[in-house]
């Protein structure tokens, strides 16, 4: 095979290979799923995944599968059912923190604004928190940005997973209390 043919073949296969890359949560167990509805509108569908220190579920005790904030690594995927601008997503994060009494540094909102895009119906944003507590955001399964602050990871995931959440029924479904 000529060099040119090899180059063409490599270019054609590259997208397929990168699409087949393993996402950090692909070997994790699904803990729970929930839907956020406001009035008549579904905002997003959420899925919580958890794994052991290597991202696997093989050696993990069956119950409790997830205890927040001690279960890392984990991933929280939000599949949006409506369109939202990036500024609306960041503003809602600020509102949720305020309602929960979280004194979040302004820097966190600036970092989120730089990472999070606007979303359209069907888009997903996944928060992956690794064993060290570092947050990486994925948009439609592609890495969008990382925030290297375990306290950010704890406070951001608290919006959905802490007892202080503004949506306790959703939390119970996500952490597997309501099956």
ROBAMI-620046 format. One record per residue (C-alpha): residue number from 1; residue in three letters; x, y, z. Coordinates in Angstrom, 2 decimals, decimal comma. Layout:
N
{k NUM; r ALA; east X; north Y; up Z}
...
# end
This chain:
179
{k 1; r UNK; east 0,00; north 0,00; up 0,00}
{k 2; r UNK; east 1,38; north 3,41; up -0,89}
{k 3; r UNK; east 1,97; north 6,13; up 1,65}
{k 4; r UNK; east -0,81; north 8,17; up 0,10}
{k 5; r UNK; east -3,29; north 5,29; up 0,41}
{k 6; r UNK; east -2,25; north 4,77; up 4,05}
{k 7; r UNK; east -2,73; north 8,47; up 4,78}
{k 8; r UNK; east -6,19; north 8,49; up 3,17}
{k 9; r UNK; east -7,16; north 5,36; up 5,12}
{k 10; r UNK; east -5,91; north 6,89; up 8,38}
{k 11; r UNK; east -7,93; north 10,06; up 7,73}
{k 12; r UNK; east -11,06; north 8,04; up 7,04}
{k 13; r UNK; east -10,65; north 5,87; up 10,15}
{k 14; r UNK; east -9,69; north 8,67; up 12,58}
{k 15; r UNK; east -13,26; north 9,87; up 13,26}
{k 16; r UNK; east -14,45; north 6,31; up 13,86}
{k 17; r UNK; east -11,57; north 5,61; up 16,24}
{k 18; r UNK; east -12,12; north 8,79; up 18,26}
{k 19; r UNK; east -15,87; north 8,06; up 18,45}
{k 20; r UNK; east -15,04; north 4,63; up 19,83}
{k 21; r UNK; east -12,89; north 6,08; up 22,65}
{k 22; r UNK; east -14,03; north 4,94; up 26,04}
{k 23; r UNK; east -15,71; north 7,61; up 28,11}
{k 24; r UNK; east -14,83; north 7,65; up 31,82}
{k 25; r UNK; east -18,32; north 6,51; up 32,82}
{k 26; r UNK; east -18,80; north 3,80; up 30,20}
{k 27; r UNK; east -17,79; north 1,06; up 32,69}
{k 28; r UNK; east -19,69; north 2,58; up 35,59}
{k 29; r UNK; east -22,98; north 1,34; up 37,01}
{k 30; r UNK; east -26,17; north 3,34; up 36,55}
{k 31; r UNK; east -27,36; north 4,31; up 40,03}
{k 32; r UNK; east -30,54; north 6,14; up 39,13}
{k 33; r UNK; east -32,41; north 8,24; up 36,60}
{k 34; r UNK; east -34,74; north 11,18; up 37,00}
{k 35; r UNK; east -36,55; north 13,83; up 35,00}
{k 36; r UNK; east -36,67; north 17,51; up 35,91}
{k 37; r UNK; east -40,02; north 19,04; up 35,04}
{k 38; r UNK; east -41,06; north 22,62; up 35,65}
{k 39; r UNK; east -44,79; north 23,07; up 35,31}
{k 40; r UNK; east -45,63; north 21,30; up 32,03}
{k 41; r UNK; east -42,13; north 21,32; up 30,53}
{k 42; r UNK; east -39,46; north 18,67; up 30,81}
{k 43; r UNK; east -36,13; north 20,46; up 31,24}
{k 44; r UNK; east -33,77; north 17,48; up 31,20}
{k 45; r UNK; east -33,42; north 13,81; up 31,94}
{k 46; r UNK; east -30,61; north 12,96; up 34,35}
{k 47; r UNK; east -28,61; north 9,77; up 34,88}
{k 48; r UNK; east -26,13; north 9,14; up 37,69}
{k 49; r UNK; east -23,27; north 6,65; up 37,20}
{k 50; r UNK; east -20,77; north 5,43; up 39,80}
{k 51; r UNK; east -17,63; north 3,31; up 39,75}
{k 52; r UNK; east -14,69; north 2,38; up 41,97}
{k 53; r UNK; east -11,36; north 4,26; up 42,08}
{k 54; r UNK; east -10,63; north 2,93; up 38,58}
{k 55; r UNK; east -14,08; north 3,75; up 37,24}
{k 56; r UNK; east -15,24; north 0,11; up 37,42}
{k 57; r UNK; east -18,11; north -1,51; up 39,29}
{k 58; r UNK; east -16,73; north -5,04; up 39,57}
{k 59; r UNK; east -15,32; north -4,85; up 43,12}
{k 60; r UNK; east -17,86; north -2,45; up 44,59}
{k 61; r UNK; east -20,27; north -3,54; up 47,34}
{k 62; r UNK; east -23,87; north -3,71; up 46,15}
{k 63; r UNK; east -25,38; north -1,33; up 48,72}
{k 64; r UNK; east -25,17; north 1,50; up 49,18}
{k 65; r UNK; east -24,11; north 2,02; up 45,60}
{k 66; r UNK; east -23,82; north 5,79; up 45,98}
{k 67; r UNK; east -23,24; north 8,00; up 49,00}
{k 68; r UNK; east -22,70; north 11,66; up 48,25}
{k 69; r UNK; east -20,10; north 13,24; up 48,55}
{k 70; r UNK; east -17,97; north 10,17; up 49,25}
{k 71; r UNK; east -18,64; north 8,19; up 46,05}
{k 72; r UNK; east -16,06; north 9,22; up 43,52}
{k 73; r UNK; east -15,58; north 8,68; up 40,70}
{k 74; r UNK; east -19,06; north 9,38; up 39,41}
{k 75; r UNK; east -20,73; north 10,96; up 36,42}
{k 76; r UNK; east -23,96; north 12,91; up 36,16}
{k 77; r UNK; east -25,40; north 13,18; up 32,67}
{k 78; r UNK; east -28,10; north 15,72; up 31,79}
{k 79; r UNK; east -29,87; north 15,25; up 28,48}
{k 80; r UNK; east -31,67; north 18,48; up 27,68}
{k 81; r UNK; east -35,23; north 18,44; up 26,37}
{k 82; r UNK; east -35,30; north 22,16; up 25,65}
{k 83; r UNK; east -32,92; north 24,76; up 24,21}
{k 84; r UNK; east -30,94; north 26,95; up 26,63}
{k 85; r UNK; east -28,27; north 29,59; up 26,15}
{k 86; r UNK; east -24,99; north 29,14; up 28,04}
{k 87; r UNK; east -25,68; north 32,24; up 30,14}
{k 88; r UNK; east -29,00; north 30,72; up 31,28}
{k 89; r UNK; east -27,24; north 27,51; up 32,41}
{k 90; r UNK; east -24,64; north 29,45; up 34,40}
{k 91; r UNK; east -27,28; north 31,76; up 35,89}
{k 92; r UNK; east -29,36; north 28,77; up 37,00}
{k 93; r UNK; east -26,25; north 27,31; up 38,67}
{k 94; r UNK; east -25,79; north 30,59; up 40,56}
{k 95; r UNK; east -29,48; north 30,57; up 41,59}
{k 96; r UNK; east -29,28; north 26,98; up 42,82}
{k 97; r UNK; east -26,16; north 27,72; up 44,87}
{k 98; r UNK; east -27,85; north 30,78; up 46,35}
{k 99; r UNK; east -30,98; north 28,77; up 47,27}
{k 100; r UNK; east -28,78; north 26,15; up 48,95}
{k 101; r UNK; east -26,74; north 28,73; up 50,85}
{k 102; r UNK; east -23,51; north 28,00; up 48,97}
{k 103; r UNK; east -21,09; north 30,94; up 48,93}
{k 104; r UNK; east -19,53; north 30,13; up 45,56}
{k 105; r UNK; east -16,53; north 32,13; up 44,40}
{k 106; r UNK; east -17,26; north 34,26; up 41,33}
{k 107; r UNK; east -14,33; north 32,49; up 39,64}
{k 108; r UNK; east -16,38; north 29,27; up 39,47}
{k 109; r UNK; east -19,11; north 30,98; up 37,46}
{k 110; r UNK; east -16,52; north 32,50; up 35,13}
{k 111; r UNK; east -14,99; north 29,05; up 34,58}
{k 112; r UNK; east -18,41; north 27,52; up 33,92}
{k 113; r UNK; east -19,23; north 30,28; up 31,44}
{k 114; r UNK; east -16,03; north 29,44; up 29,54}
{k 115; r UNK; east -16,80; north 25,70; up 29,48}
{k 116; r UNK; east -20,55; north 25,32; up 29,07}
{k 117; r UNK; east -22,11; north 25,94; up 25,65}
{k 118; r UNK; east -25,70; north 26,65; up 24,87}
{k 119; r UNK; east -27,71; north 23,46; up 24,40}
{k 120; r UNK; east -30,41; north 22,35; up 22,04}
{k 121; r UNK; east -33,02; north 19,66; up 22,62}
{k 122; r UNK; east -31,23; north 16,30; up 22,65}
{k 123; r UNK; east -27,82; north 17,68; up 23,67}
{k 124; r UNK; east -26,18; north 16,28; up 26,78}
{k 125; r UNK; east -23,79; north 17,72; up 29,32}
{k 126; r UNK; east -22,05; north 15,21; up 31,55}
{k 127; r UNK; east -20,12; north 16,07; up 34,70}
{k 128; r UNK; east -17,44; north 13,47; up 35,45}
{k 129; r UNK; east -15,82; north 13,74; up 38,88}
{k 130; r UNK; east -12,70; north 11,58; up 39,17}
{k 131; r UNK; east -11,32; north 9,90; up 42,30}
{k 132; r UNK; east -9,31; north 13,05; up 43,12}
{k 133; r UNK; east -12,45; north 15,22; up 42,96}
{k 134; r UNK; east -11,57; north 16,93; up 39,67}
{k 135; r UNK; east -14,51; north 17,87; up 37,41}
{k 136; r UNK; east -14,45; north 17,38; up 33,66}
{k 137; r UNK; east -17,43; north 18,44; up 31,59}
{k 138; r UNK; east -18,41; north 16,59; up 28,44}
{k 139; r UNK; east -20,78; north 18,02; up 25,85}
{k 140; r UNK; east -22,35; north 15,35; up 23,68}
{k 141; r UNK; east -19,62; north 12,95; up 24,90}
{k 142; r UNK; east -16,73; north 15,27; up 23,99}
{k 143; r UNK; east -14,53; north 16,84; up 26,66}
{k 144; r UNK; east -15,33; north 20,55; up 26,95}
{k 145; r UNK; east -13,27; north 21,62; up 29,96}
{k 146; r UNK; east -11,96; north 20,80; up 33,41}
{k 147; r UNK; east -12,13; north 22,57; up 36,76}
{k 148; r UNK; east -9,31; north 21,39; up 39,05}
{k 149; r UNK; east -10,96; north 22,19; up 42,35}
{k 150; r UNK; east -12,45; north 19,39; up 44,49}
{k 151; r UNK; east -14,53; north 21,95; up 46,41}
{k 152; r UNK; east -16,09; north 23,10; up 43,13}
{k 153; r UNK; east -16,89; north 19,46; up 42,30}
{k 154; r UNK; east -18,57; north 18,98; up 45,67}
{k 155; r UNK; east -20,60; north 22,19; up 45,49}
{k 156; r UNK; east -21,57; north 21,80; up 41,83}
{k 157; r UNK; east -22,73; north 18,20; up 42,24}
{k 158; r UNK; east -24,56; north 19,24; up 45,43}
{k 159; r UNK; east -27,13; north 20,95; up 43,20}
{k 160; r UNK; east -28,46; north 17,48; up 42,34}
{k 161; r UNK; east -27,02; north 15,15; up 44,96}
{k 162; r UNK; east -26,95; north 16,84; up 48,38}
{k 163; r UNK; east -29,72; north 16,78; up 50,96}
{k 164; r UNK; east -29,97; north 20,58; up 50,47}
{k 165; r UNK; east -30,99; north 20,28; up 46,80}
{k 166; r UNK; east -34,04; north 22,25; up 45,71}
{k 167; r UNK; east -35,32; north 19,05; up 44,00}
{k 168; r UNK; east -35,33; north 16,34; up 46,73}
{k 169; r UNK; east -37,54; north 13,88; up 44,80}
{k 170; r UNK; east -35,13; north 14,02; up 41,86}
{k 171; r UNK; east -32,20; north 13,42; up 44,23}
{k 172; r UNK; east -33,86; north 10,34; up 45,70}
{k 173; r UNK; east -34,35; north 8,91; up 42,21}
{k 174; r UNK; east -30,78; north 9,69; up 41,15}
{k 175; r UNK; east -29,12; north 8,16; up 44,20}
{k 176; r UNK; east -31,30; north 5,07; up 43,99}
{k 177; r UNK; east -33,55; north 5,63; up 47,01}
{k 178; r UNK; east -36,71; north 5,70; up 44,84}
{k 179; r UNK; east -36,64; north 2,81; up 42,39}
# end
